[in-house]
Amino acid sequence: MEIKVFVLPGGKVQIFVDGQVSFEQAQQITKAVIAQLQAGGVEFSEIGTVEQHKDGASHVHITGGVHVQH
């Protein structure tokens, strides 16, 4: 499993979970990453819904769109 966290210009954060995980597992992982960031002092002004994008049988992208509070 691979977790990627991207901070985009303007403060938007995207989280991708790739590998042999189900959508439900990836949702929980994404929520855990967000919780860890918040516990570390990162404040979010909004958190989008977790979405699934499949590319083949074993590849799942999970994007949790969030916006970092400036």
N, C-alpha and C positions, 0 to 999 in steps of 0.2 A: 504494500500500500504506500502511496505517496501523497503527501499533503502539500499543496502550494498556496502561499498567501501572497497576493499582489496588492501593493499600495499604488493606486493610480493617481495621476495629476488631479488636483481638486479634492483629494482626500478620500476618494472612494476606495474601498477594500473589497477584493474578491478572493474567495476561498475555493480551491478545487481539491477534490478527493478522488484519486485514481487508484484502480487496482481491483483485486478480487473481493469487493465488498458489495453488499446489497444497498439499494437506495436508502432503506431505513437505517442501516449502519452508518452510511455516509452522512445522513441527516444528523445523527447523534454526534458524529465526529465534528461536523461543522459547528454545531451548537457548543460543543466542548471547547473548540478553538476560540470561538467568540467569547465564551465565559472566561477563558484564560487571559485573553487580551484585556477584557474588562477588569479582571482581578489585578492585572499588571498596571492599571491606571489609564488604559485607553478608553475614552468616552465616545460613544456613538450617538449621533443625533437621530438615526433611524436604522432599522435592520430589515432588509427585504426578506421575502420568502425563499426557502431553499428549493431549487429546481433541479430536475434530472435531465441530463442529456446523454443518451446512450450512443455509443459508436462501437458496435459489435457486442458479442455476448458477455465479455468480461471487462468492459471499460465503462465506467460511470463518472461523469463530471458533475460535481455539486457546486453550485455557485450561490453563496450567501452574500448578496449585495448589502454592504453597509456603508455608511458615510461617517467619517471621523469628525467629531465636533471640533471646530477650530477655536 
